[in-house]
Amino acid sequence: MKILILGAGQVGSSVAATLAREDDDITVVDTNNDLLQKLQDHYDIRTVQGCASLPGVLSKANAEDADLVLAVTNSDEINMIACQICHILYRTPTKIARIRSPEYLSQTNLFNNKAIAIDMLISPEQIITDYIKRIIHNPNALQVLDFAKKKIQLVAAKASHGGLLVDNPISNLRQHIPKTDIRVAAIFRNGKPIFPEANTIIKNNDEVFFIAATKDINSVMKELHPLNKPYKRILLAGGGNIGARLAKTLENNYQIKLIEENPKRAETLSEELHNTIVLLGDTANKELLLEENIDKVDLFCALTNDDEANILSAMLAKRLGAGKVLSLINRAAYVDLVESGSIDIALSPQQATIGSLLAHIRRGDVVAVHSLRKGAAEALEAVAHGDKNSSMVVGRRIDEIKLPPGTSIGAIVRSEKVIIAHHNTMIKAEDHVILFLIHKRYITEVERLFQVGFTFF
C-alpha cells in the first residue's frame, strides 16, 4: 500500500516507523528537515520537505499515487486543506486527518465528500481520554481494550501474591470460575513473551493478557490480583486538552481535583468545570500535594505535555502515598525506564492513537486494531468473509488454521453471541474474530488469512 503521511511529529513519526517495518511504501512530508532526516536514518522511507497543504509539495510527494493520505500535522487547518486538495486533484481513496479543536469536531456535517473531504477524523486527545476512562472503570487493570462494540474486552493485569491463580496453572481457572469462559492470550514475564498453554504456571508480577466477555472481566481479575476498591478520589496534574476532557467526563461520578500552573488556563477551567476543584500550582510541588491530602488520593494522573514533569510528579505522588499513579509518556525510552519502577501505568499517546489508524490501513476486513507493549504486540478484530473455497479461515476449526508463531485466536462474536475460542471452535462467514499477536512482524500473514480469494489450495 502506498501511504502519504503529512507531518513528522510524534504521531506521524510513530506511524511511519510502524508501517515501514511492514513493507508499506511510505512517504513523509514535513517542514522540519531534521525530523525527516531522523526518519530516513532509521527506516526505508521517502521524505519531502515543505508545507503539506501546498499542491506543489503534494505533487512532489507523489500524492497522485497514494492509496491513503494521513494528515497529522500540528495544524487542523493544514490537515483539512491537504485532504481536500488530495480529493479534488487526485481522488485519493482514503483520507484521514487529525483534528484537535472541539469546534471542528462538533460540526460533523463539515466532513464528507460534499464538504471537506475527510473519510476519518482522529482526535488523539479523545482517544487518550477514552483509554484512561476504561482504566479508571477497571481499577485492577493496566490496560483495557474494547472489541466487537464493547461486547468483548482484552485486559492486561499484573499477577500478584494474593491472587488465586498465582503459582497455579492456567487450567485451574475453570475450577475457580466454572461458569465463566475466558482465554489467556499471552503472558509477559520480565518483558519477554510466553505463549500460554493449559499447564503454564502464572507467576507473581507476570503481565497477563486475557480475553473475556465484558460482563465477566471482574470475575477473572480477582484470580490474578486481590481486587482493589473502585476509585473515588482522583487528582489530575495538567489542565490541557486531555486533563480538561477527562475532568469533564469524570466530575459527576468521582471526586476530582485538577492542578494547572498557568493562571489564565486555571481560571478558564474553573469556569468550565462545575464539579471539579481547580488548583493553581506546580504539579510536582511537594507542599501542594501534601496540602491536598495526596495520601488519600486513589489515582494520580500526570497529563501534561512534558514527559519529565509527568514522570517526576507521578513518582513524587506515589512516594507521598497516592494509591496508584498514571503518567503520559511520549518517549519510548522513558517508558522502558519507568515501567518497572514506582509508576503503575505508563501510557504512550502515540501507541494508543496508532491503533485507531491501523484499522484503516490493515489489509482484509480489519475493524479494530490495538497496538500493545510499545508496538511490539498487536490485537486486532477481523471479519471472516467467503466460504471454505475462498477463505483460509471460514468453515475451519481453529486447530486447522495455520496461524503464524505467537498468534492466537482469543474469541469470536457471531451476531450478538460471544464465543471464547477453543481448538475445536469452527469459524463461520461474517464472524468477528479477535486475534492476539505476540510478534507483530507476522501481521502480514494474519492479514492474508482474512483476505478472500477465488480459491486456495
Secondary structure in CASP SS format (residue, H / E / C, confidence):
PFRMAT SS
TARGET T0000
AUTHOR 0000-0000-0000
METHOD secondary structure of the structure
MODEL  1
M C 1.00
K E 1.00
I E 1.00
L E 1.00
I E 1.00
L E 1.00
G C 1.00
A C 1.00
G C 1.00
Q H 1.00
V H 1.00
G H 1.00
S H 1.00
S H 1.00
V H 1.00
A H 1.00
A H 1.00
T H 1.00
L H 1.00
A H 1.00
R C 1.00
E C 1.00
D C 1.00
D C 1.00
D E 1.00
I E 1.00
T E 1.00
V E 1.00
V E 1.00
D E 1.00
T C 1.00
N C 1.00
N H 1.00
D H 1.00
L H 1.00
L H 1.00
Q H 1.00
K H 1.00
L H 1.00
Q H 1.00
D H 1.00
H H 1.00
Y C 1.00
D C 1.00
I C 1.00
R E 1.00
T E 1.00
V E 1.00
Q E 1.00
G C 1.00
C C 1.00
A C 1.00
S C 1.00
L C 1.00
P H 1.00
G H 1.00
V H 1.00
L H 1.00
S H 1.00
K H 1.00
A C 1.00
N C 1.00
A H 1.00
E H 1.00
D H 1.00
A C 1.00
D C 1.00
L E 1.00
V E 1.00
L E 1.00
A E 1.00
V C 1.00
T C 1.00
N C 1.00
S C 1.00
D H 1.00
E H 1.00
I H 1.00
N H 1.00
M H 1.00
I H 1.00
A H 1.00
C H 1.00
Q H 1.00
I H 1.00
C H 1.00
H H 1.00
I H 1.00
L H 1.00
Y H 1.00
R C 1.00
T C 1.00
P C 1.00
T E 1.00
K E 1.00
I E 1.00
A E 1.00
R E 1.00
I C 1.00
R C 1.00
S C 1.00
P H 1.00
E H 1.00
Y H 1.00
L H 1.00
S C 1.00
Q C 1.00
T H 1.00
N H 1.00
L H 1.00
F E 1.00
N C 1.00
N C 1.00
K C 1.00
A C 1.00
I E 1.00
A C 1.00
I C 1.00
D C 1.00
M E 1.00
L E 1.00
I E 1.00
S C 1.00
P H 1.00
E H 1.00
Q H 1.00
I H 1.00
I H 1.00
T H 1.00
D H 1.00
Y H 1.00
I H 1.00
K H 1.00
R H 1.00
I H 1.00
I H 1.00
H H 1.00
N C 1.00
P C 1.00
N C 1.00
A C 1.00
L C 1.00
Q E 1.00
V E 1.00
L E 1.00
D E 1.00
F E 1.00
A C 1.00
K C 1.00
K C 1.00
K C 1.00
I E 1.00
Q E 1.00
L E 1.00
V E 1.00
A E 1.00
A E 1.00
K E 1.00
A C 1.00
S C 1.00
H C 1.00
G C 1.00
G C 1.00
L C 1.00
L C 1.00
V C 1.00
D C 1.00
N E 1.00
P E 1.00
I H 1.00
S H 1.00
N H 1.00
L H 1.00
R H 1.00
Q H 1.00
H H 1.00
I C 1.00
P C 1.00
K C 1.00
T C 1.00
D C 1.00
I E 1.00
R E 1.00
V E 1.00
A E 1.00
A E 1.00
I E 1.00
F E 1.00
R E 1.00
N C 1.00
G C 1.00
K E 1.00
P E 1.00
I E 1.00
F C 1.00
P C 1.00
E C 1.00
A C 1.00
N C 1.00
T C 1.00
I E 1.00
I E 1.00
K C 1.00
N C 1.00
N C 1.00
D C 1.00
E E 1.00
V E 1.00
F E 1.00
F E 1.00
I E 1.00
A E 1.00
A E 1.00
T H 1.00
K H 1.00
D H 1.00
I H 1.00
N H 1.00
S H 1.00
V H 1.00
M H 1.00
K H 1.00
E H 1.00
L H 1.00
H C 1.00
P C 1.00
L C 1.00
N C 1.00
K C 1.00
P C 1.00
Y C 1.00
K C 1.00
R E 1.00
I E 1.00
L E 1.00
L E 1.00
A E 1.00
G C 1.00
G C 1.00
G C 1.00
N H 1.00
I H 1.00
G H 1.00
A H 1.00
R H 1.00
L H 1.00
A H 1.00
K H 1.00
T H 1.00
L H 1.00
E C 1.00
N C 1.00
N C 1.00
Y C 1.00
Q E 1.00
I E 1.00
K E 1.00
L E 1.00
I E 1.00
E E 1.00
E C 1.00
N C 1.00
P H 1.00
K H 1.00
R H 1.00
A H 1.00
E H 1.00
T H 1.00
L H 1.00
S H 1.00
E H 1.00
E H 1.00
L C 1.00
H C 1.00
N C 1.00
T E 1.00
I E 1.00
V E 1.00
L E 1.00
L E 1.00
G C 1.00
D C 1.00
T C 1.00
A C 1.00
N C 1.00
K H 1.00
E H 1.00
L H 1.00
L H 1.00
L H 1.00
E H 1.00
E C 1.00
N C 1.00
I H 1.00
D H 1.00
K H 1.00
V C 1.00
D C 1.00
L E 1.00
F E 1.00
C E 1.00
A E 1.00
L C 1.00
T C 1.00
N C 1.00
D C 1.00
D H 1.00
E H 1.00
A H 1.00
N H 1.00
I H 1.00
L H 1.00
S H 1.00
A H 1.00
M H 1.00
L H 1.00
A H 1.00
K H 1.00
R H 1.00
L C 1.00
G C 1.00
A C 1.00
G C 1.00
K E 1.00
V E 1.00
L E 1.00
S E 1.00
L E 1.00
I C 1.00
N C 1.00
R C 1.00
A H 1.00
A H 1.00
Y H 1.00
V H 1.00
D H 1.00
L H 1.00
V H 1.00
E C 1.00
S C 1.00
G C 1.00
S C 1.00
I C 1.00
D C 1.00
I E 1.00
A E 1.00
L E 1.00
S C 1.00
P H 1.00
Q H 1.00
Q H 1.00
A H 1.00
T H 1.00
I H 1.00
G H 1.00
S H 1.00
L H 1.00
L H 1.00
A C 1.00
H C 1.00
I C 1.00
R C 1.00
R C 1.00
G C 1.00
D C 1.00
V E 1.00
V E 1.00
A E 1.00
V E 1.00
H E 1.00
S E 1.00
L E 1.00
R H 1.00
K H 1.00
G H 1.00
A C 1.00
A E 1.00
E E 1.00
A E 1.00
L E 1.00
E E 1.00
A E 1.00
V E 1.00
A C 1.00
H C 1.00
G C 1.00
D C 1.00
K C 1.00
N C 1.00
S C 1.00
S C 1.00
M C 1.00
V C 1.00
V C 1.00
G C 1.00
R C 1.00
R E 1.00
I H 1.00
D H 1.00
E H 1.00
I C 1.00
K C 1.00
L C 1.00
P C 1.00
P C 1.00
G C 1.00
T E 1.00
S E 1.00
I E 1.00
G E 1.00
A E 1.00
I E 1.00
V E 1.00
R E 1.00
S C 1.00
E C 1.00
K E 1.00
V E 1.00
I E 1.00
I E 1.00
A C 1.00
H C 1.00
H C 1.00
N C 1.00
T C 1.00
M E 1.00
I C 1.00
K C 1.00
A C 1.00
E C 1.00
D C 1.00
H E 1.00
V E 1.00
I E 1.00
L E 1.00
F E 1.00
L E 1.00
I C 1.00
H C 1.00
K H 1.00
R H 1.00
Y H 1.00
I H 1.00
T H 1.00
E H 1.00
V H 1.00
E H 1.00
R H 1.00
L H 1.00
F C 1.00
Q C 1.00
V C 1.00
G C 1.00
F C 1.00
T C 1.00
F C 1.00
F C 1.00
END
